[in-house]
Amino acid sequence: MTFPEPKPVEPLDVLVIVLDDVGVDLFGAYAADYPGALQPCTPHLDELAARGVRFTNCWASPICTPSRAMLLTGRPASRTGTGTVTNPSQPSVVGLSPDVPTIADVFQSVAPGIACTAAVGKWHVADVAQLPTHPLELGFATWSGSWFNLNTPSSVQPACFDASYCDWCKSEVDAFGAAQTPHWPNYATADTTDGALAVLADFASLSSPWFLYVAYNATHLPFECPQACGVACPPSACGTCTACDGASGDVAVARAMTEVLDHQLGRLFAAIDFERTLVVVLADNGTQPSAVAPPFLPTHSKVSPYQGGVNVPLVVWAPACATLGPRECHELVSATDLFATAADFAQIPLAPDPLRDSVSFAHCVDPRYDLSGATARRIVYTEMFTPNFTPDPFGRPPSDYVAQQHVRAVRNARFKLIEKNRYSFGASNSPNGTSLELYELGVGPDASNPAFGPDPFEQHDLLDGSAPLDPEAQAAFDELFVALATTYPALRTGIPAAYLRAARLGPSGVACDATALSAAYTELAAGPRIDRAFCDFELSTLPVGAHVLGVEVDFALAQGAASATTEFAIVGLSQPAVAFGCTATGGLFDAASGTPWALASGWEVSGSSVRAALAAEAHVAVHDALCEYQASGAPPFLSVGVRLADESPANPDRVYFATPASGALQRLRVFHAGSQAPQCP
């Protein structure tokens, strides 16, 4: 390939290439950082990395659909509702909403009526009901490729299914209509390159900046030697492709497929006008677990929140690289940052969007293009969750939404905090509470390549031990834990209340009327206000003797208090709520009059939730309840009461909790050290 001299600042065209399941272990320029790693054969990718800018700390989601939504929208997954993969066999899993603006929309908005955006290759951000117009609704003028992965059986899609890389259903859509071709025999990796080359030829005459999104299927399952599809191996000294045969395991086959992918990228690179194009190559997540070779770990690869799942290759070329030379950027970068970066290089100012979390990394490549004046990230965040949802205009899920699983990670330059809610490798919905893990990835206060940090494979959880964290680790834990609670708040998850009661004052103001939740929380329009709520959370799904690091409670509201200054006072009960009598004194009302474990405010009038972190006394209460369960066998509960604090008798507020039928209910999250051995006295 020929790399030109840079020109003065002018809008650049933008080509984004997404590799599927190509972790750092499958990209030669990255695998070389890890002593003892099996080296892949990627000469064209390596040359681009050697001429451009190689980013060492880029994060995506652990799975592909959320990552694609992140880079197209500039928003974290929880603000687009896209936390897990769409699948033709599961039509209820909704895709990315067309109401969420994309980077393609941005490019198309400055050139209305001109087809200056296109997508080629694997789509995988739509559900079945959104086909075939979904790419057009997301701002692309044309698209061709496969809707999903190339392993959809005929039993799921009888008319047009994907059996392999050379027997798949090719679809196309543009302003003139849509078409699909069953049993398309062209090798999918080559077909994506062919499609991209055709678009580049069409774009050659455009005077406005264009945006081309090229998403390869490789190196995603199904693993099959390229020769099985009649593909000739590239001429190279590597031999990974030529050695592939029917006896090869997934590790060898994945490398053979990646070698062919690299060869096809060489074809594409040869057609790029490097004098006027920003070229971005990144992966959507880490390598498929079965294709991972030592020293990398299958359990720390794709579908995991560890570095092997989320820390992905990112290589960028801009014309200035011809004179600035090869560089590495160790700043923290997210897949969401592609949005702002592409706009900067195309010199398109972006309107503010409070839901966008996109920080341009143009300054790492060519600071002349930094329209947004971005500063380096202090933290970077990623997540995956189920099920997907369609967000409201404020990026929120429906009021009755509850995540079955929500796995999150956040890091600063040196430390990384992982939060696993109902997650274990191979059993994504295991009821194991919300565990926390803390790792030291970087060296010192500055960002560093994790390959040269103290723990690149996350083998030493700093929370696994009885000794307290050192001051720097403790400060990082506090910072990252707060970020997960405030900047990137969790979706509603956790242990649902096992027993709930509500107490209400009668007309005389002294009589106590307590009924079960199923009755008390209905007839919202006419009933008296709820003055007290009492919740019991059954804790048996938590590890007995777990080292509790935090407790959080989430109250689902059907109607909130009218006064913005009103607070919830949340208190611990001395016994399960069911044991308290219904009397004005000494019963339900007094039970919630103790010292608050938390004060919570800031809810809306209706359809919202109140979330509060409980005081350290709650941590002790959970631990004690679990240890008593071990000793006595009695079911462990954390019992809390809720009251409206500092109410004016002359103008009291009212609050109603969500009905059981909504499925939201009150929920408890107990954060515990997942790697630390549980201990009881």
VOGU-3710 file (C-alpha; in Angstrom, 3 decimals, decimal comma):
1> mtfpepkpve> 0,000/0,000/0,000  1,137/3,606/-0,633  0,994/6,160/2,168  0,866/9,798/0,943  2,105/13,095/2,346  -0,420/14,944/4,552  -2,396/17,900/3,234  -3,798/20,933/5,105  -6,912/20,319/7,198  -9,914/19,480/5,073
11> pldvlvivld> -12,894/17,217/5,746  -11,962/13,571/5,441  -14,042/10,678/4,251  -14,494/8,024/6,922  -14,121/4,263/6,488  -14,890/2,130/9,523  -13,981/-1,568/9,396  -15,355/-3,863/12,087  -13,779/-7,279/12,667  -15,922/-9,936/14,342
21> dvgvdlfgay> -14,493/-11,840/17,339  -10,927/-10,789/16,517  -9,365/-10,224/19,922  -5,850/-8,949/20,535  -4,668/-12,567/20,381  -5,732/-12,797/16,711  -4,117/-9,521/15,604  -0,359/-9,807/15,154  0,555/-6,248/16,145  -1,208/-6,820/19,479
31> aadypgalqp> -0,378/-10,479/20,137  3,309/-9,549/19,933  2,884/-7,644/23,215  2,226/-10,880/25,095  5,242/-13,158/25,626  4,502/-16,742/24,702  1,397/-15,939/22,689  0,697/-17,889/19,503  1,346/-15,376/16,722  -1,405/-14,952/14,091
41> ctphldelaa> -0,793/-14,172/10,430  -2,076/-10,643/9,767  0,545/-8,828/7,648  -1,793/-6,201/6,164  -3,307/-5,304/9,527  0,155/-5,209/11,046  1,382/-2,855/8,333  -1,515/-0,480/8,957  -0,719/-0,573/12,685  2,945/0,101/11,906
51> rgvrftncwa> 2,091/3,151/9,789  -0,848/4,565/11,756  -1,863/4,875/15,401  -2,311/1,750/17,511  -4,603/2,170/20,511  -3,893/-0,134/23,425  -6,834/0,615/25,732  -9,965/0,526/23,579  -13,050/-1,032/25,147  -16,124/-2,492/23,476
61> spictpsram> -18,942/-4,646/24,830  -18,212/-8,341/25,491  -20,697/-9,260/22,739  -21,258/-7,993/19,242  -24,716/-6,388/18,940  -24,146/-3,963/21,839  -20,710/-3,012/20,477  -22,136/-2,209/17,048  -24,888/-0,117/18,621  -22,267/1,694/20,721
71> lltgrpasrt> -20,098/2,730/17,786  -23,059/3,688/15,580  -24,855/5,790/18,230  -22,100/6,999/20,567  -24,224/5,854/23,511  -23,641/3,167/26,136  -25,768/0,067/25,665  -28,108/0,881/28,559  -29,081/4,167/26,850  -29,983/2,441/23,579
81> gtgtvtnpsq> -31,626/-0,632/25,131  -29,283/-2,909/23,183  -27,477/-5,095/25,694  -27,534/-8,526/24,092  -27,471/-10,064/20,621  -30,466/-10,098/18,341  -31,314/-13,507/16,945  -33,717/-14,740/14,259  -34,743/-17,587/16,552  -35,737/-15,115/19,288
91> psvvglspdv> -37,932/-12,455/17,658  -38,834/-11,008/21,077  -35,264/-9,682/21,459  -35,708/-6,177/20,077  -33,082/-4,459/17,963  -31,678/-0,938/17,972  -34,493/1,607/17,791  -34,483/3,811/14,656  -35,328/6,717/16,975  -31,745/6,688/18,285
101> ptiadvfqsv> -29,595/8,961/16,064  -26,548/7,363/14,430  -23,304/8,644/12,969  -24,733/7,785/9,536  -27,597/10,189/10,264  -25,006/12,890/11,007  -23,225/12,447/7,667  -26,484/12,231/5,743  -27,838/15,391/7,419  -25,095/17,573/5,906
111> apgiactaav> -25,706/16,189/2,411  -29,472/15,710/2,093  -30,453/13,979/-1,095  -26,940/12,644/-1,678  -26,242/8,986/-0,974  -23,074/9,531/1,062  -23,488/6,681/3,565  -23,364/2,929/3,048  -22,985/-0,265/5,066  -21,625/-3,595/3,880
121> gkwhvadvaq> -21,381/-6,967/5,623  -22,850/-8,279/8,838  -25,613/-6,046/10,229  -26,725/-7,700/13,499  -28,355/-4,728/15,224  -31,930/-5,422/14,056  -34,633/-7,810/15,139  -36,650/-9,787/12,593  -39,575/-7,350/12,697  -37,287/-4,460/11,713
131> lpthplelgf> -36,152/-6,087/8,475  -35,496/-5,188/5,699  -35,509/-1,375/6,045  -33,581/-1,101/9,313  -30,253/0,106/7,778  -32,107/2,853/5,902  -33,905/3,915/9,073  -30,522/4,205/10,785  -29,199/6,621/8,183  -27,547/4,373/5,578
141> atwsgswfnl> -28,441/4,901/1,925  -27,555/1,306/1,000  -26,658/-1,949/2,688  -25,775/-5,466/1,565  -24,646/-8,521/3,519  -26,041/-10,888/6,156  -28,589/-9,848/8,735  -27,219/-12,088/11,492  -24,392/-14,582/12,031  -23,725/-17,270/9,419
151> ntpssvqpac> -24,989/-20,142/11,550  -28,758/-19,776/11,313  -30,312/-23,184/10,514  -33,101/-23,778/8,029  -35,412/-24,692/10,905  -35,308/-21,036/11,983  -35,440/-19,429/8,542  -36,581/-22,074/6,038  -36,630/-19,815/2,973  -33,327/-18,038/3,369
161> fdasycdwck> -30,890/-19,319/5,956  -27,164/-19,153/6,701  -25,371/-22,478/6,781  -21,727/-21,472/6,295  -19,418/-18,836/4,844  -20,165/-20,149/1,341  -23,842/-21,047/1,727  -25,606/-18,050/3,187  -28,500/-15,713/2,580  -27,342/-12,447/1,029
171> sevdafgaaq> -29,654/-9,472/1,471  -29,579/-6,004/-0,055  -31,604/-2,860/0,560  -31,590/0,692/-0,786  -34,095/3,422/-1,582  -35,421/1,385/-4,521  -36,286/-1,745/-2,545  -34,931/-4,896/-0,955  -33,829/-8,292/-2,224  -32,425/-11,496/-0,822
181> tphwpnyata> -30,570/-14,372/-2,450  -30,632/-17,799/-0,748  -27,590/-20,073/-0,922  -25,195/-17,317/-1,933  -21,945/-19,182/-2,683  -19,437/-16,321/-2,658  -17,165/-16,647/0,393  -18,617/-14,148/2,867  -15,289/-12,524/3,739  -14,503/-11,924/0,060
191> dttdgalavl> -18,079/-10,848/-0,627  -17,867/-8,121/2,011  -14,683/-6,838/0,402  -16,335/-6,925/-3,035  -19,254/-4,922/-1,687  -16,971/-2,363/-0,052  -14,955/-1,935/-3,260  -18,150/-1,307/-5,230  -19,237/1,377/-2,752  -15,826/3,049/-2,864
201> adfaslsspw> -16,134/3,253/-6,644  -19,578/4,862/-6,297  -18,291/7,332/-3,717  -15,316/8,430/-5,854  -17,271/11,281/-7,452  -18,787/12,695/-4,245  -17,769/16,182/-3,152  -19,157/15,854/0,398  -17,608/13,583/3,057  -18,877/10,041/2,988
211> flyvaynath> -19,196/7,382/5,696  -18,673/3,709/4,825  -19,258/1,018/7,458  -17,721/-2,363/6,560  -18,490/-5,191/9,001  -16,883/-8,558/8,324  -18,382/-11,828/9,606  -14,902/-13,221/10,196  -13,710/-14,541/12,510  -17,050/-15,495/14,038
221> lpfecpqacg> -18,473/-18,990/14,112  -18,991/-21,262/12,242  -15,339/-22,291/12,293  -14,526/-23,914/8,946  -11,301/-24,110/6,983  -11,421/-21,656/4,065  -10,497/-24,530/1,724  -13,858/-26,133/2,554  -15,412/-23,255/0,616  -12,907/-23,526/-2,217
231> vacppsacgt> -10,927/-20,493/-1,052  -7,283/-20,431/-2,061  -4,952/-19,657/0,818  -3,039/-16,369/0,584  0,595/-16,612/-0,499  2,476/-16,212/2,774  5,110/-17,823/4,915  2,686/-18,226/7,805  1,118/-21,495/6,767  -1,845/-21,209/9,126
241> ctacdgasgd> -4,306/-21,407/6,252  -2,571/-24,157/4,265  -2,246/-26,301/7,394  -5,975/-26,152/8,095  -7,870/-29,396/7,513  -10,744/-31,389/8,914  -8,709/-32,450/11,930  -7,864/-28,897/12,960  -9,318/-27,557/16,177  -10,983/-24,178/16,652
251> vavaramtev> -7,707/-22,463/17,571  -6,083/-23,424/14,255  -9,206/-22,859/12,143  -9,800/-19,405/13,603  -6,261/-18,415/12,661  -6,699/-19,762/9,143  -9,906/-17,741/8,753  -8,167/-14,658/10,141  -5,319/-15,043/7,644  -7,855/-15,015/4,805
261> ldhqlgrlfa> -9,619/-12,045/6,415  -6,314/-10,163/6,480  -5,740/-10,974/2,803  -9,167/-9,548/1,937  -8,374/-6,435/3,961  -5,259/-6,083/1,809  -7,515/-5,965/-1,256  -9,606/-3,257/0,381  -6,592/-1,232/1,549  -5,225/-1,219/-2,000
271> aidfertlvv> -8,326/0,671/-3,177  -8,391/3,324/-0,457  -7,420/6,905/-1,221  -5,272/7,382/1,878  -4,795/11,089/1,043  -8,403/11,934/1,975  -9,650/9,065/4,131  -9,779/8,341/7,831  -9,479/4,563/8,204  -10,594/2,974/11,470
281> vladngtqps> -10,184/-0,761/12,113  -11,558/-2,204/15,340  -13,040/-5,423/16,677  -16,457/-5,780/18,233  -15,260/-7,926/21,168  -12,711/-10,550/22,098  -12,075/-13,952/20,551  -14,536/-16,839/20,762  -13,579/-18,875/23,890  -12,947/-22,128/22,010
291> avappflpth> -10,450/-20,349/19,713  -8,350/-18,870/22,529  -4,813/-20,209/23,038  -2,519/-19,764/26,079  -1,532/-17,502/27,734  -4,993/-16,097/27,038  -7,881/-17,671/28,954  -11,123/-18,995/27,428  -13,076/-17,847/30,491  -11,663/-14,343/30,071
301> skvspyqggv> -12,531/-13,936/26,390  -15,675/-13,076/24,440  -18,858/-12,875/26,558  -16,822/-11,996/29,644  -16,158/-8,569/31,199  -12,432/-9,324/31,432  -9,805/-7,733/29,205  -9,876/-10,649/26,756  -13,562/-9,912/26,171  -13,652/-6,106/26,131
311> nvplvvwapa> -10,161/-4,735/25,373  -10,168/-4,811/21,567  -7,768/-3,881/18,757  -8,167/-0,354/17,392  -5,909/0,961/14,613  -6,456/4,341/12,967  -4,953/5,956/9,882  -5,259/9,619/8,884  -3,196/11,373/6,190  -1,041/13,089/8,843
321> catlgprech> 0,313/9,668/9,814  2,468/9,799/6,675  4,715/12,422/8,301  3,968/11,971/12,006  4,931/8,326/11,751  3,717/5,296/13,710  2,486/5,937/17,212  0,782/4,252/20,127  -1,979/5,865/22,125  -2,482/4,526/25,657
331> elvsatdlfa> -5,446/6,759/26,473  -8,707/5,137/27,537  -11,027/4,831/24,540  -14,549/3,435/24,132  -16,273/2,110/21,028  -18,744/4,955/21,597  -15,919/7,409/20,850  -15,980/6,522/17,165  -19,076/8,726/16,809  -17,406/11,993/17,858
341> taadfaqipl> -14,135/11,076/16,163  -15,745/10,444/12,774  -17,609/13,760/13,010  -14,383/15,584/13,895  -12,466/14,225/10,914  -15,378/15,019/8,601  -15,445/18,499/10,207  -19,120/18,164/11,142  -20,051/19,977/14,385  -22,256/17,852/16,642
351> apdplrdsvs> -25,309/19,121/18,469  -25,240/18,369/22,209  -26,805/15,083/23,246  -26,934/14,300/26,983  -27,320/10,579/26,229  -24,185/10,411/24,105  -20,973/9,285/25,808  -18,566/9,848/22,950  -15,155/11,491/23,397  -13,225/12,188/20,211
361> fahcvdpryd> -9,796/10,612/19,987  -8,850/12,809/16,996  -6,134/14,483/19,091  -4,297/11,139/19,288  -4,200/10,878/15,490  -4,146/14,434/14,118  -4,905/17,209/16,634  -5,763/19,633/13,823  -9,078/17,817/13,414  -10,143/18,057/17,044
371> lsgatarriv> -13,315/20,128/16,579  -14,709/19,163/19,959  -11,602/20,024/21,984  -11,797/16,655/23,687  -9,745/15,801/26,735  -8,613/12,299/27,581  -11,080/10,090/29,392  -10,545/9,603/33,092  -12,655/6,431/33,047  -14,060/4,070/30,429
381> ytemftpnft> -17,147/1,884/30,820  -18,734/-1,171/29,207  -21,659/-3,497/29,850  -23,946/-6,251/28,624  -27,455/-7,088/29,812  -30,608/-9,003/28,993  -33,254/-8,498/27,773  -33,085/-5,662/25,271  -35,646/-2,871/25,437  -36,821/0,120/23,415
391> pdpfgrppsd> -35,807/3,259/25,327  -37,947/6,338/25,813  -36,694/9,735/24,532  -34,648/10,084/27,715  -32,846/6,780/27,127  -34,727/4,997/29,912  -36,295/1,531/29,865  -40,024/0,982/30,383  -41,140/1,526/33,983  -41,718/-2,206/34,494
401> yvaqqhvrav> -38,356/-3,268/33,040  -36,122/-5,549/35,116  -32,806/-6,840/33,771  -32,333/-10,583/34,079  -28,581/-9,995/33,918  -26,442/-6,873/33,991  -22,667/-7,227/33,826  -20,607/-4,041/33,950  -17,013/-2,889/34,105  -15,325/0,465/34,563
411> rnarfkliek> -11,646/1,358/34,721  -9,331/4,295/35,153  -5,740/4,414/33,980  -4,610/1,925/36,596  -7,489/-0,025/38,158  -10,540/-1,877/36,858  -13,753/-2,685/38,734  -16,070/-5,453/37,496  -19,662/-5,792/38,676  -21,410/-9,075/37,930
421> nrysfgasns> -25,115/-9,199/38,569  -26,415/-12,738/38,024  -23,441/-13,807/35,957  -21,134/-16,768/35,853  -19,273/-18,057/32,826  -21,451/-20,509/30,922  -24,533/-19,824/33,083  -25,511/-16,231/32,473  -28,516/-16,170/34,807  -27,083/-17,910/37,850
431> pngtslelye> -28,553/-16,327/41,012  -25,266/-15,413/42,650  -25,973/-11,862/43,708  -23,882/-8,889/42,645  -20,195/-9,668/42,963  -17,366/-7,152/42,635  -13,790/-7,708/41,482  -10,941/-5,187/41,395  -7,777/-5,525/39,300  -4,653/-3,462/38,752
441> lgvgpdasnp> -4,034/-3,221/35,010  -1,874/-0,148/34,562  1,456/0,889/36,025  1,510/4,010/38,155  -0,787/6,995/37,694  -0,545/7,153/33,884  -2,361/5,086/31,287  -0,325/2,098/30,200  -0,575/-0,826/27,842  -2,203/-3,551/29,963
451> afgpdpfeqh> 0,169/-6,125/28,488  2,911/-4,559/30,550  0,893/-3,938/33,701  1,112/-6,097/36,808  -1,926/-8,237/35,993  -2,745/-8,354/32,247  -4,819/-11,545/32,536  -6,748/-10,470/35,677  -5,603/-13,278/37,907  -5,248/-11,293/41,144
461> dlldgsapld> -8,511/-9,856/42,415  -7,514/-7,192/44,950  -10,771/-7,797/46,838  -9,837/-11,435/47,399  -8,327/-11,279/50,849  -8,973/-10,198/54,392  -6,370/-7,421/54,343  -7,691/-3,935/53,528  -6,870/-2,356/50,207  -3,868/-0,075/50,095
471> peaqaafdel> -4,767/3,647/49,940  -4,385/3,967/46,148  -6,460/0,859/45,445  -9,112/1,956/47,958  -9,332/5,407/46,374  -9,719/3,794/42,936  -12,384/1,401/44,224  -14,342/4,306/45,704  -14,049/6,340/42,513  -15,091/3,491/40,221
481> fvalattypa> -17,896/2,296/42,494  -19,363/5,820/42,517  -19,078/5,962/38,716  -21,142/2,782/38,433  -23,765/4,286/40,726  -23,974/7,773/39,214  -22,454/8,242/35,749  -23,522/4,792/34,556  -26,340/3,689/36,899  -27,381/0,070/36,705
491> lrtgipaayl> -30,650/-1,039/35,226  -33,153/-2,360/37,730  -31,802/-5,708/38,883  -31,357/-7,676/42,061  -33,329/-9,748/44,542  -37,082/-9,002/44,489  -38,901/-8,428/47,753  -40,205/-11,723/49,074  -42,774/-10,175/51,389  -44,186/-6,662/51,322
501> raarlgpsgv> -46,746/-4,836/53,404  -48,075/-1,287/53,385  -49,453/0,689/56,307  -51,885/3,573/55,801  -53,486/6,020/58,168  -57,249/5,954/58,253  -59,530/9,012/58,088  -59,118/9,764/61,791  -55,379/9,822/61,472  -54,807/7,267/64,210
511> acdatalsaa> -56,205/3,972/62,950  -53,786/1,567/61,321  -54,824/-0,273/58,212  -52,234/-2,718/56,894  -52,926/-5,096/54,059  -50,921/-7,352/51,870  -49,128/-5,801/48,917  -51,373/-7,426/46,354  -54,360/-5,549/47,748  -52,813/-2,382/49,135
521> ytelaagpri> -51,032/-1,347/45,984  -54,024/-1,341/43,664  -56,774/1,269/43,164  -54,242/4,051/43,076  -56,666/6,782/42,117  -58,946/6,633/45,141  -57,002/4,989/47,936  -55,335/6,810/50,840  -51,643/7,498/50,697  -49,178/4,850/51,835
531> drafcdfels> -47,335/6,164/54,854  -45,133/3,136/55,471  -43,820/0,280/53,378  -42,202/-2,852/54,780  -40,085/-5,145/52,666  -38,406/-8,477/53,349  -35,701/-9,589/50,933  -34,916/-13,304/50,975  -31,117/-13,705/50,826  -30,594/-17,407/50,237
541> tlpvgahvlg> -29,227/-16,819/46,695  -26,183/-15,080/48,188  -23,050/-16,924/49,339  -23,210/-17,669/53,053  -20,567/-15,630/54,848  -19,937/-13,386/51,837  -17,775/-10,336/52,416  -20,419/-7,643/51,864  -19,097/-4,474/50,236  -22,344/-2,591/49,786
551> vevdfalaqg> -26,132/-2,830/49,855  -28,490/-0,948/47,572  -32,285/-0,914/47,448  -34,467/0,065/44,492  -38,120/1,039/45,051  -40,435/0,943/42,051  -43,046/3,692/42,205  -46,382/3,956/40,514  -46,878/7,488/41,838  -44,304/9,532/43,707
561> aasattefai> -44,420/12,377/46,174  -45,498/15,763/44,832  -42,870/17,741/46,720  -39,367/17,637/45,270  -37,901/18,106/48,758  -39,571/15,044/50,255  -37,241/12,176/51,076  -37,616/8,502/51,744  -36,200/7,414/55,064  -35,123/3,776/54,833
571> vglsqpavaf> -34,585/1,966/58,112  -33,643/-1,506/59,182  -36,221/-3,576/61,032  -35,431/-5,690/64,043  -37,489/-8,579/62,722  -39,245/-9,573/59,500  -42,040/-7,203/58,535  -44,635/-9,947/58,760  -44,030/-10,058/62,515  -45,087/-6,471/63,166
581> gctatgglfd> -48,648/-5,889/64,330  -51,025/-3,368/62,873  -51,283/-0,800/65,631  -50,754/2,943/65,630  -48,093/2,586/68,304  -45,650/-0,254/68,743  -46,566/-1,756/65,393  -46,041/-1,048/61,746  -45,790/2,723/62,056  -43,213/2,679/64,820
591> aasgtpwala> -41,262/-0,087/63,128  -40,060/2,382/60,496  -39,193/5,163/62,909  -35,627/4,163/63,716  -32,380/5,753/62,574  -32,364/5,804/58,758  -30,037/3,550/56,858  -30,478/5,939/53,942  -32,336/9,012/52,735  -33,389/8,997/49,099
601> sgwevsgssv> -34,978/11,733/47,021  -35,187/13,017/43,481  -37,925/10,851/41,974  -40,525/11,922/39,459  -44,236/12,160/40,084  -45,006/8,807/38,500  -43,545/5,751/36,845  -40,081/6,074/38,316  -37,912/4,445/40,923  -35,959/5,487/43,964
611> raalaaeahv> -32,531/3,969/44,463  -30,459/4,333/47,603  -27,218/2,937/48,963  -27,781/1,696/52,504  -25,519/2,442/55,441  -22,824/0,112/56,770  -25,286/-1,311/59,296  -27,051/-2,970/56,370  -23,806/-4,628/55,264  -23,446/-6,144/58,729
621> avhdalceyq> -27,090/-7,186/58,843  -26,807/-9,085/55,548  -23,650/-10,875/56,623  -25,130/-11,784/60,006  -28,366/-13,061/58,440  -26,440/-15,304/56,053  -24,268/-16,710/58,827  -27,294/-17,318/61,040  -28,829/-19,180/58,119  -25,793/-21,463/58,073
631> asgappflsv> -26,178/-22,134/61,792  -29,953/-22,453/62,102  -31,284/-23,212/58,634  -33,897/-20,479/59,038  -34,423/-18,518/55,806  -32,249/-15,382/55,808  -33,952/-12,028/55,304  -32,998/-8,381/55,215  -36,029/-6,471/56,456  -36,377/-2,751/55,835
641> gvrladespa> -39,018/-0,132/56,421  -39,664/3,000/54,393  -41,345/6,224/55,408  -41,673/9,701/53,985  -39,240/11,854/55,959  -39,860/15,378/57,306  -43,442/15,527/56,111  -45,596/18,570/56,797  -48,802/17,500/58,605  -50,622/20,352/56,910
651> npdrvyfatp> -49,648/19,313/53,396  -48,499/15,687/53,431  -47,231/14,001/50,296  -48,400/10,633/49,098  -46,571/7,809/47,402  -47,710/4,595/45,774  -45,475/1,670/44,995  -45,735/-0,297/41,781  -48,255/-3,083/41,669  -47,020/-6,678/41,747
661> asgalqrlrv> -48,486/-7,185/38,283  -45,901/-4,785/36,848  -43,093/-7,201/37,653  -40,852/-4,359/38,827  -41,348/-4,553/42,580  -38,818/-3,506/45,166  -35,339/-4,939/44,640  -32,185/-5,366/46,668  -28,625/-5,547/45,406  -25,950/-6,871/47,720
671> fhagsqapqc> -22,418/-6,205/46,480  -19,943/-8,780/47,697  -16,356/-9,753/47,014  -16,896/-12,496/44,474  -13,421/-14,014/44,708  -13,051/-13,905/48,469  -13,780/-17,085/50,409  -16,937/-16,596/52,519  -16,380/-16,507/56,257  -18,673/-16,758/59,252
681> p> -17,671/-16,369/62,903
//
